[in-house]
Amino acid sequence: MAEWMFDRYGKPCVIWDDTKIRDRHGKVIAWLSGDNVYSLKGDHIGWFDHGVIFDSTNSALAFSRNRTTGLPSVPGLSGTPGMPGFAGTPGRPGYSGTPGRPGSRGWSNQNPTAYLSA
């Protein structure tokens, strides 16, 4: 079941849909494989840890309402919009290697949608 994820300000920004991350319009923008996040091209761009997406520096990027991983700070949450219709799913690429994960770094300064779409 798909659910909204929130940015560091508590605003809904992306949708977690099983092994996919979608933008607010329902388009797939990133892949999840185990605890790794990959771009549409298959490049490793971060980690997914029990409902929290971390960028390549291991800074928190987005989180689900029901996460079980801690956050640097927890913002109040905005209301969530309705779920959009989902666009078709693109072909899954081959994935690049997985780098070692650095220590936790707080909140990312990246915009989650822009970062995951790059």
Biotite code that builds the C-alpha atoms (Angstrom):
import biotite.structure as struc

atoms = struc.array([
    struc.Atom([0.000, 0.000, 0.000], chain_id="A", res_id=1, res_name="MET", atom_name="CA", element="C"),
    struc.Atom([1.366, 3.414, -0.957], chain_id="A", res_id=2, res_name="ALA", atom_name="CA", element="C"),
    struc.Atom([1.887, 6.131, 1.651], chain_id="A", res_id=3, res_name="GLU", atom_name="CA", element="C"),
    struc.Atom([3.082, 9.703, 1.762], chain_id="A", res_id=4, res_name="TRP", atom_name="CA", element="C"),
    struc.Atom([6.527, 10.559, 3.078], chain_id="A", res_id=5, res_name="MET", atom_name="CA", element="C"),
    struc.Atom([7.370, 13.917, 4.642], chain_id="A", res_id=6, res_name="PHE", atom_name="CA", element="C"),
    struc.Atom([10.325, 16.306, 4.415], chain_id="A", res_id=7, res_name="ASP", atom_name="CA", element="C"),
    struc.Atom([12.225, 17.950, 7.286], chain_id="A", res_id=8, res_name="ARG", atom_name="CA", element="C"),
    struc.Atom([9.413, 20.512, 7.619], chain_id="A", res_id=9, res_name="TYR", atom_name="CA", element="C"),
    struc.Atom([6.629, 17.913, 7.903], chain_id="A", res_id=10, res_name="GLY", atom_name="CA", element="C"),
    struc.Atom([5.257, 18.561, 4.401], chain_id="A", res_id=11, res_name="LYS", atom_name="CA", element="C"),
    struc.Atom([4.264, 15.623, 2.166], chain_id="A", res_id=12, res_name="PRO", atom_name="CA", element="C"),
    struc.Atom([6.872, 15.356, -0.591], chain_id="A", res_id=13, res_name="CYS", atom_name="CA", element="C"),
    struc.Atom([7.116, 11.854, -2.101], chain_id="A", res_id=14, res_name="VAL", atom_name="CA", element="C"),
    struc.Atom([5.157, 8.608, -2.059], chain_id="A", res_id=15, res_name="ILE", atom_name="CA", element="C"),
    struc.Atom([6.569, 5.283, -0.877], chain_id="A", res_id=16, res_name="TRP", atom_name="CA", element="C"),
    struc.Atom([5.008, 2.587, -3.078], chain_id="A", res_id=17, res_name="ASP", atom_name="CA", element="C"),
    struc.Atom([6.516, -0.809, -2.171], chain_id="A", res_id=18, res_name="ASP", atom_name="CA", element="C"),
    struc.Atom([9.836, -0.886, -4.098], chain_id="A", res_id=19, res_name="THR", atom_name="CA", element="C"),
    struc.Atom([9.326, 2.501, -5.736], chain_id="A", res_id=20, res_name="LYS", atom_name="CA", element="C"),
    struc.Atom([9.438, 6.154, -4.717], chain_id="A", res_id=21, res_name="ILE", atom_name="CA", element="C"),
    struc.Atom([7.001, 8.345, -6.644], chain_id="A", res_id=22, res_name="ARG", atom_name="CA", element="C"),
    struc.Atom([6.676, 12.109, -6.939], chain_id="A", res_id=23, res_name="ASP", atom_name="CA", element="C"),
    struc.Atom([3.481, 13.896, -5.915], chain_id="A", res_id=24, res_name="ARG", atom_name="CA", element="C"),
    struc.Atom([2.044, 13.293, -9.405], chain_id="A", res_id=25, res_name="HIS", atom_name="CA", element="C"),
    struc.Atom([2.480, 9.502, -9.214], chain_id="A", res_id=26, res_name="GLY", atom_name="CA", element="C"),
    struc.Atom([5.552, 9.227, -11.461], chain_id="A", res_id=27, res_name="LYS", atom_name="CA", element="C"),
    struc.Atom([8.300, 6.785, -10.362], chain_id="A", res_id=28, res_name="VAL", atom_name="CA", element="C"),
    struc.Atom([11.451, 8.763, -9.502], chain_id="A", res_id=29, res_name="ILE", atom_name="CA", element="C"),
    struc.Atom([13.589, 6.209, -7.608], chain_id="A", res_id=30, res_name="ALA", atom_name="CA", element="C"),
    struc.Atom([13.851, 2.518, -6.743], chain_id="A", res_id=31, res_name="TRP", atom_name="CA", element="C"),
    struc.Atom([14.182, 0.731, -3.411], chain_id="A", res_id=32, res_name="LEU", atom_name="CA", element="C"),
    struc.Atom([16.076, -2.536, -3.183], chain_id="A", res_id=33, res_name="SER", atom_name="CA", element="C"),
    struc.Atom([16.521, -3.863, 0.331], chain_id="A", res_id=34, res_name="GLY", atom_name="CA", element="C"),
    struc.Atom([17.887, -0.959, 2.350], chain_id="A", res_id=35, res_name="ASP", atom_name="CA", element="C"),
    struc.Atom([19.278, 0.879, -0.691], chain_id="A", res_id=36, res_name="ASN", atom_name="CA", element="C"),
    struc.Atom([17.848, 3.697, -2.824], chain_id="A", res_id=37, res_name="VAL", atom_name="CA", element="C"),
    struc.Atom([18.691, 3.858, -6.529], chain_id="A", res_id=38, res_name="TYR", atom_name="CA", element="C"),
    struc.Atom([18.073, 6.441, -9.242], chain_id="A", res_id=39, res_name="SER", atom_name="CA", element="C"),
    struc.Atom([16.051, 5.502, -12.308], chain_id="A", res_id=40, res_name="LEU", atom_name="CA", element="C"),
    struc.Atom([19.403, 4.912, -14.054], chain_id="A", res_id=41, res_name="LYS", atom_name="CA", element="C"),
    struc.Atom([20.474, 2.416, -11.367], chain_id="A", res_id=42, res_name="GLY", atom_name="CA", element="C"),
    struc.Atom([22.970, 4.602, -9.480], chain_id="A", res_id=43, res_name="ASP", atom_name="CA", element="C"),
    struc.Atom([23.100, 4.227, -5.697], chain_id="A", res_id=44, res_name="HIS", atom_name="CA", element="C"),
    struc.Atom([21.826, 7.507, -4.193], chain_id="A", res_id=45, res_name="ILE", atom_name="CA", element="C"),
    struc.Atom([21.028, 6.651, -0.578], chain_id="A", res_id=46, res_name="GLY", atom_name="CA", element="C"),
    struc.Atom([19.568, 4.278, 1.966], chain_id="A", res_id=47, res_name="TRP", atom_name="CA", element="C"),
    struc.Atom([16.091, 3.303, 3.122], chain_id="A", res_id=48, res_name="PHE", atom_name="CA", element="C"),
    struc.Atom([15.887, 2.379, 6.787], chain_id="A", res_id=49, res_name="ASP", atom_name="CA", element="C"),
    struc.Atom([12.526, 1.376, 8.279], chain_id="A", res_id=50, res_name="HIS", atom_name="CA", element="C"),
    struc.Atom([10.513, 4.214, 6.757], chain_id="A", res_id=51, res_name="GLY", atom_name="CA", element="C"),
    struc.Atom([13.253, 6.853, 6.443], chain_id="A", res_id=52, res_name="VAL", atom_name="CA", element="C"),
    struc.Atom([15.132, 7.773, 3.248], chain_id="A", res_id=53, res_name="ILE", atom_name="CA", element="C"),
    struc.Atom([18.723, 8.932, 3.751], chain_id="A", res_id=54, res_name="PHE", atom_name="CA", element="C"),
    struc.Atom([20.779, 10.694, 1.056], chain_id="A", res_id=55, res_name="ASP", atom_name="CA", element="C"),
    struc.Atom([24.309, 9.708, -0.013], chain_id="A", res_id=56, res_name="SER", atom_name="CA", element="C"),
    struc.Atom([25.832, 11.458, 3.038], chain_id="A", res_id=57, res_name="THR", atom_name="CA", element="C"),
    struc.Atom([23.463, 9.508, 5.343], chain_id="A", res_id=58, res_name="ASN", atom_name="CA", element="C"),
    struc.Atom([21.435, 12.629, 6.153], chain_id="A", res_id=59, res_name="SER", atom_name="CA", element="C"),
    struc.Atom([17.667, 12.159, 6.612], chain_id="A", res_id=60, res_name="ALA", atom_name="CA", element="C"),
    struc.Atom([15.766, 13.191, 3.470], chain_id="A", res_id=61, res_name="LEU", atom_name="CA", element="C"),
    struc.Atom([12.162, 11.995, 3.967], chain_id="A", res_id=62, res_name="ALA", atom_name="CA", element="C"),
    struc.Atom([10.216, 9.852, 6.402], chain_id="A", res_id=63, res_name="PHE", atom_name="CA", element="C"),
    struc.Atom([6.946, 7.971, 6.645], chain_id="A", res_id=64, res_name="SER", atom_name="CA", element="C"),
    struc.Atom([4.379, 8.563, 9.353], chain_id="A", res_id=65, res_name="ARG", atom_name="CA", element="C"),
    struc.Atom([4.935, 4.998, 10.659], chain_id="A", res_id=66, res_name="ASN", atom_name="CA", element="C"),
    struc.Atom([8.744, 4.948, 10.579], chain_id="A", res_id=67, res_name="ARG", atom_name="CA", element="C"),
    struc.Atom([10.607, 2.965, 13.217], chain_id="A", res_id=68, res_name="THR", atom_name="CA", element="C"),
    struc.Atom([14.017, 4.591, 12.666], chain_id="A", res_id=69, res_name="THR", atom_name="CA", element="C"),
    struc.Atom([14.875, 7.699, 14.655], chain_id="A", res_id=70, res_name="GLY", atom_name="CA", element="C"),
    struc.Atom([15.163, 11.175, 13.133], chain_id="A", res_id=71, res_name="LEU", atom_name="CA", element="C"),
    struc.Atom([17.392, 14.136, 14.075], chain_id="A", res_id=72, res_name="PRO", atom_name="CA", element="C"),
    struc.Atom([14.193, 15.995, 15.065], chain_id="A", res_id=73, res_name="SER", atom_name="CA", element="C"),
    struc.Atom([10.530, 15.288, 14.377], chain_id="A", res_id=74, res_name="VAL", atom_name="CA", element="C"),
    struc.Atom([8.505, 18.101, 12.783], chain_id="A", res_id=75, res_name="PRO", atom_name="CA", element="C"),
    struc.Atom([4.768, 18.468, 13.091], chain_id="A", res_id=76, res_name="GLY", atom_name="CA", element="C"),
    struc.Atom([3.066, 16.898, 10.076], chain_id="A", res_id=77, res_name="LEU", atom_name="CA", element="C"),
    struc.Atom([0.936, 18.723, 7.526], chain_id="A", res_id=78, res_name="SER", atom_name="CA", element="C"),
    struc.Atom([-2.242, 17.167, 6.240], chain_id="A", res_id=79, res_name="GLY", atom_name="CA", element="C"),
    struc.Atom([-1.739, 14.718, 3.403], chain_id="A", res_id=80, res_name="THR", atom_name="CA", element="C"),
    struc.Atom([-3.208, 15.240, -0.048], chain_id="A", res_id=81, res_name="PRO", atom_name="CA", element="C"),
    struc.Atom([-5.191, 12.517, -1.750], chain_id="A", res_id=82, res_name="GLY", atom_name="CA", element="C"),
    struc.Atom([-3.216, 9.879, -3.608], chain_id="A", res_id=83, res_name="MET", atom_name="CA", element="C"),
    struc.Atom([-2.704, 10.730, -7.280], chain_id="A", res_id=84, res_name="PRO", atom_name="CA", element="C"),
    struc.Atom([-3.251, 8.244, -10.071], chain_id="A", res_id=85, res_name="GLY", atom_name="CA", element="C"),
    struc.Atom([-0.029, 6.313, -10.622], chain_id="A", res_id=86, res_name="PHE", atom_name="CA", element="C"),
    struc.Atom([1.821, 6.472, -13.919], chain_id="A", res_id=87, res_name="ALA", atom_name="CA", element="C"),
    struc.Atom([3.139, 3.247, -15.441], chain_id="A", res_id=88, res_name="GLY", atom_name="CA", element="C"),
    struc.Atom([6.240, 1.701, -13.928], chain_id="A", res_id=89, res_name="THR", atom_name="CA", element="C"),
    struc.Atom([9.408, 2.040, -16.008], chain_id="A", res_id=90, res_name="PRO", atom_name="CA", element="C"),
    struc.Atom([11.738, -0.904, -16.557], chain_id="A", res_id=91, res_name="GLY", atom_name="CA", element="C"),
    struc.Atom([14.018, -1.554, -13.607], chain_id="A", res_id=92, res_name="ARG", atom_name="CA", element="C"),
    struc.Atom([17.718, -0.944, -14.426], chain_id="A", res_id=93, res_name="PRO", atom_name="CA", element="C"),
    struc.Atom([20.708, -2.960, -13.271], chain_id="A", res_id=94, res_name="GLY", atom_name="CA", element="C"),
    struc.Atom([21.973, -1.488, -10.011], chain_id="A", res_id=95, res_name="TYR", atom_name="CA", element="C"),
    struc.Atom([25.428, -0.081, -9.324], chain_id="A", res_id=96, res_name="SER", atom_name="CA", element="C"),
    struc.Atom([27.501, -1.259, -6.380], chain_id="A", res_id=97, res_name="GLY", atom_name="CA", element="C"),
    struc.Atom([26.591, -0.216, -2.859], chain_id="A", res_id=98, res_name="THR", atom_name="CA", element="C"),
    struc.Atom([29.080, 2.025, -1.034], chain_id="A", res_id=99, res_name="PRO", atom_name="CA", element="C"),
    struc.Atom([29.737, 1.803, 2.694], chain_id="A", res_id=100, res_name="GLY", atom_name="CA", element="C"),
    struc.Atom([27.290, 3.828, 4.748], chain_id="A", res_id=101, res_name="ARG", atom_name="CA", element="C"),
    struc.Atom([28.785, 6.811, 6.602], chain_id="A", res_id=102, res_name="PRO", atom_name="CA", element="C"),
    struc.Atom([27.749, 7.848, 10.111], chain_id="A", res_id=103, res_name="GLY", atom_name="CA", element="C"),
    struc.Atom([24.479, 9.721, 10.613], chain_id="A", res_id=104, res_name="SER", atom_name="CA", element="C"),
    struc.Atom([24.568, 13.428, 9.752], chain_id="A", res_id=105, res_name="ARG", atom_name="CA", element="C"),
    struc.Atom([21.243, 15.012, 10.751], chain_id="A", res_id=106, res_name="GLY", atom_name="CA", element="C"),
    struc.Atom([18.779, 16.432, 8.228], chain_id="A", res_id=107, res_name="TRP", atom_name="CA", element="C"),
    struc.Atom([19.704, 16.784, 4.568], chain_id="A", res_id=108, res_name="SER", atom_name="CA", element="C"),
    struc.Atom([19.576, 20.242, 2.980], chain_id="A", res_id=109, res_name="ASN", atom_name="CA", element="C"),
    struc.Atom([18.398, 18.648, -0.291], chain_id="A", res_id=110, res_name="GLN", atom_name="CA", element="C"),
    struc.Atom([14.863, 18.913, -1.638], chain_id="A", res_id=111, res_name="ASN", atom_name="CA", element="C"),
    struc.Atom([13.660, 15.255, -1.511], chain_id="A", res_id=112, res_name="PRO", atom_name="CA", element="C"),
    struc.Atom([11.854, 15.288, -4.864], chain_id="A", res_id=113, res_name="THR", atom_name="CA", element="C"),
    struc.Atom([14.702, 17.041, -6.708], chain_id="A", res_id=114, res_name="ALA", atom_name="CA", element="C"),
    struc.Atom([17.344, 14.815, -5.088], chain_id="A", res_id=115, res_name="TYR", atom_name="CA", element="C"),
    struc.Atom([15.535, 11.551, -5.863], chain_id="A", res_id=116, res_name="LEU", atom_name="CA", element="C"),
    struc.Atom([14.666, 12.655, -9.417], chain_id="A", res_id=117, res_name="SER", atom_name="CA", element="C"),
    struc.Atom([18.231, 13.581, -10.391], chain_id="A", res_id=118, res_name="ALA", atom_name="CA", element="C"),
])
